[in-house]
Amino acid sequence: MQLSRFTKYVAFTAALGLLSACDDFLDVNNSPNAVLVAPPNNVLVGAESHLGFLMGSDLHRYTALFVQQFAGQGGAGVQPVDYDRYNITPTDMNNVWRTAIYGSAQADLQKLIEQTQTSSPVYAGVSKLMQAFLFSITADSFGDIPFTEALKFADNPQPAYTSSQDVYTGLITLIDAGVADLDKTSTLRPSADDLIYGGDIVKWKKFANTLKLRLYLHYYPKLSATANSNLATLLSQPASAFMTSNADNFQLAFEAVAGKTNPINQFETSRANQFFPSTTLVNIMNTKNDPRRPFYFTESPAGQYTGAGNGTGYLGVNTNFSRIGTFLRGAKTGSGAQEYAGDAPIRMLTYSEYNFILAEYYLRSGNVALAQTKLNDAITASMQMAGVTTAAINTYIASRPALATAATPLQNIIEEKFVANYGVAVEPWSDWRRTGFPSLTPVSINPVLTQIPRVLPYSDVERTANPQNTPARTDLTAPTVFWDPGR
């Protein structure tokens, strides 16, 4: 699978990086006309492409299988089947940890900050906001991570690990620094090279504030008085300071061109019959007659919406299930199972999620009426993204029980969020760890792990390269991230 939307730019950036790494070797032969530092616009394209690809590939598959949005099929030894049975090892983390997170996306973003901080700080600000997002995803997935000492390259190849709680504290500072950079005088400013917001600084600021809300919400149900105060202070800003429509979604679009389609589509095309919507997700939607189903899924061969059972894929090849539909793969281009445009965006943080955050916050704060309003707004935004008609949206919302009379109103919110965040990496898994919803039954055929993992293993390459600092990780089911209520 090729990497991203603008492969030629990424390759150019990588080549320049190799040139830079060799600039001390026989430097008497260096050409004075050689370009040893990639232009900021090329680095930004590379960084955003790496980030978008990462959020639709390994991290998405691991966590979506754990939280039962998807299920692995295809027989014993197939990767999604193993991950679905919680057979995930340090070796499986080598690519996502050292290459995808720290070696590509974060490295690109750090170099862009160093290159532009003085002369073109708007680029540095955008980079800091994406760094904060990716560091948050990394902490949510692994717990303690290299943060304070990370990304110093040859100056510190063996960084110490920062506790996940201290990472979160540092992320708020990093976001604030990024927003401050956006208002500074800048020689160069992102435009078309910004694949996410097209250089729209207002949208980057909305994203920054919405990301802060996500981070503060993660403190629930272990919300400290300080975090609660910070969240309330943040929400004292006008609504226009946050995402205000689906046009503000933090997402990366891909191209309907072979090799440049989104990573979910690439995986489905290259490894057909291995990754199916889960029975858990499909049944939640079937029970509610959810109008997003024709967009989320195909019909099964029996003409129904049918999910695959988690943990059953080792039994052999079975394709009698619904498959991933247009919402995650793009428009249908033919009648075949793999005929999709592949240009659906990889969604990372959406306006719908923003409203779910507010719904949960207001519910926990005792303002049930406002929580209901925000829940309805969240469902509406999600369904509009999928292409559901206004009439069908209104019918669905009218059919749902009111939070004021629900036996478990938080479950109502989180289950709706679980459906809306279909295709969003890590966050549905984080919500389950935080709240216990949706109610999941662990698979029963793993002789080692009898519970759903609550953290990912550290890479064995990282443990070999940084043995003194990499923490031991012997139990993937133990509450590990600081906000996990079991800690």
HELIX and SHEET records of a PDB file:
HELIX    1   1 THR A    7  ALA A   21  1                                  15    
HELIX    2   2 ASP A   27  ASN A   29  5                                   3    
HELIX    3   3 PRO A   40  LEU A   54  1                                  15    
HELIX    4   4 ASP A   58  PHE A   66  1                                   9    
HELIX    5   5 GLN A   79  ASP A   84  1                                   6    
HELIX    6   6 PRO A   90  MET A   93  5                                   4    
HELIX    7   7 ASN A   94  ASN A   94  1                                   1    
HELIX    8   8 ASN A   95  ALA A  105  3                                  11    
HELIX    9   9 GLN A  106  THR A  116  1                                  11    
HELIX   10  10 PRO A  121  PHE A  142  1                                  22    
HELIX   11  11 PHE A  153  ASP A  155  5                                   3    
HELIX   12  12 SER A  164  LEU A  182  1                                  19    
HELIX   13  13 ILE A  201  LEU A  217  1                                  17    
HELIX   14  14 ALA A  225  LEU A  235  1                                  11    
HELIX   15  15 ALA A  239  ALA A  241  5                                   3    
HELIX   16  16 ASN A  246  ASP A  248  5                                   3    
HELIX   17  17 PRO A  263  SER A  270  1                                   8    
HELIX   18  18 THR A  279  THR A  287  1                                   9    
HELIX   19  19 ARG A  293  TYR A  296  1                                   4    
HELIX   20  20 GLY A  313  LEU A  315  5                                   3    
HELIX   21  21 THR A  326  ARG A  329  1                                   4    
HELIX   22  22 TYR A  351  SER A  365  1                                  15    
HELIX   23  23 VAL A  368  ALA A  386  1                                  19    
HELIX   24  24 THR A  390  SER A  399  1                                  10    
HELIX   25  25 PRO A  409  ALA A  420  1                                  12    
HELIX   26  26 GLU A  427  THR A  435  1                                   9    
HELIX   27  27 ASP A  460  ALA A  465  1                                   6    
SHEET    1   A 2 PHE A  70  GLY A  72  0                                        
SHEET    2   A 2 PHE A 275  PRO A 277 -1                                        
SHEET    1   B 2 ILE A 145  PRO A 146  0                                        
SHEET    2   B 2 TYR A 161  THR A 162 -1                                        
SHEET    1   C 2 PHE A 250  LEU A 252  0                                        
SHEET    2   C 2 ILE A 346  LEU A 349 -1                                        
END                                                                             
